[in-house]
């Protein structure tokens, strides 16, 4: 097993911390990993590392990138912006292209998957492929779920008073206030960026898409919303595949969890080396 190489990637917006997993033998692929939002990133670190190692064994170079204001990268979370994260994606793809001489794909989890889809829709050159784990479909809905954490916290501190719920929090954001939610300072500009991204409004990606939806038990169908979206992309000529491996929702479980079936399915996208 080759050790991961830590590095700071220089970008127009500052230094971004990365872990690079070099391919074993001749490179046969390259992927840039885009992590989920806020605390989901921390819950998912183990699964991301396990998958990156599995992929590297199969000849895929993987760059795990901490986006601006996240993890060990430069900047604070309240300084993060959606378009800045898009610029980070480009820097990561360019680095992999230079390092391996291959056009890289994007591998995203949760909001990282929506970021990958949004980047692919706008980029002049599509990524080589998209590997998507449990994609967030709507940035606005994801933001609303994040705001509910603040509502719940306020209710506990104020003996059941909700303070107007998520609608009141959105008004505060619209007024330019930075909100502290679960230890993260959310800037109104990032909230606005999230609200403007919806997978249903994106055209079918111009590359192969492997979409994995985790289900509680193997054999259960994936979410209906994901199925409908991918059917519409197929109707538009998209090369998309949907699978539903069983396992825990590791990005949100209380204890750090693993989903072996998801690891197996992702590694199987690249046949074993002879």
VENKA-V136438 format. One record per pair of residues at least 24 apart in sequence whose ideal C-beta (glycine too) atoms are under 7 Angstrom apart, sorted by the first residue. I is the first residue (numbers start at 1). GAP is how many residues later the second one is. If there is no record, write none. Layout:
I:GAP, I:GAP
This chain:
1:52, 2:54, 9:82, 9:83, 9:86, 11:76, 11:77, 11:80, 12:75, 13:55, 13:71, 13:74, 14:54, 14:60, 14:61, 15:58, 15:59, 16:49, 16:50, 16:52, 16:57, 16:58, 16:72, 16:75, 17:49, 17:54, 17:55, 17:56, 18:45, 18:46, 18:47, 18:48, 19:45, 20:43, 21:31, 21:32, 21:35, 21:40, 21:41, 22:34, 22:39, 23:33, 23:36, 23:37, 23:38, 24:32, 24:33, 24:35, 25:34, 25:248, 26:33, 27:32, 27:34, 27:73, 27:75, 28:31, 28:32, 28:242, 29:30, 29:31, 29:73, 29:241, 30:30, 30:31, 30:66, 30:70, 30:72, 30:74, 30:75, 31:24, 31:29, 31:31, 31:73, 31:74, 31:75, 31:76, 31:100, 32:31, 32:33, 32:57, 32:60, 32:61, 32:64, 32:72, 32:74, 32:75, 33:29, 33:30, 33:31, 33:32, 33:74, 34:31, 34:55, 34:72, 34:74, 34:78, 34:81, 34:82, 35:32, 35:35, 35:74, 35:77, 36:73, 36:74, 36:75, 36:76, 36:215, 37:73, 37:74, 37:105, 38:108, 38:144, 38:146, 39:143, 40:70, 40:211, 40:212, 41:29, 41:30, 43:207, 43:208, 43:209, 43:210, 43:213, 44:65, 44:206, 44:207, 46:210, 46:212, 47:203, 47:211, 47:212, 48:61, 50:208, 50:213, 51:212, 51:215, 54:209, 54:213, 55:212, 55:215, 58:209, 58:212, 58:214, 58:215, 59:211, 59:214, 60:210, 61:35, 61:38, 61:39, 63:29, 63:32, 63:33, 65:27, 77:107, 77:108, 78:100, 78:107, 78:109, 80:110, 81:108, 81:109, 81:112, 82:108, 82:111, 82:112, 83:110, 85:30, 86:33, 89:26, 89:30, 93:34, 103:25, 104:24, 105:24, 105:25, 105:26, 106:24, 107:24, 108:24, 109:24, 109:25, 109:142, 110:24, 110:26, 110:141, 111:25, 111:31, 114:25, 114:83, 114:85, 117:82, 117:85, 117:88, 118:79, 118:84, 120:85, 120:87, 121:81, 121:82, 126:79, 126:80, 126:81, 127:80, 128:79, 129:78, 129:79, 130:75, 130:77, 130:79, 131:79, 131:135, 132:77, 132:78, 132:79, 132:80, 133:79, 133:129, 134:78, 134:79, 134:80, 135:64, 135:76, 137:62, 137:63, 137:88, 137:92, 138:60, 139:55, 139:56, 139:57, 139:58, 139:59, 140:54, 140:55, 142:52, 143:48, 143:51, 143:52, 146:35, 147:34, 149:32, 149:33, 150:29, 150:31, 199:30, 200:29, 203:33, 204:29, 204:32, 204:33, 204:34, 205:33, 208:31, 209:29, 209:30, 209:31, 209:32, 210:31, 210:59, 211:29, 211:30, 211:31, 212:31, 212:33, 212:50, 212:53, 212:54, 213:29, 213:31, 214:31, 214:33, 214:35, 214:45, 214:48, 215:29, 215:31, 216:30, 217:29, 218:27, 218:28, 218:43, 220:24
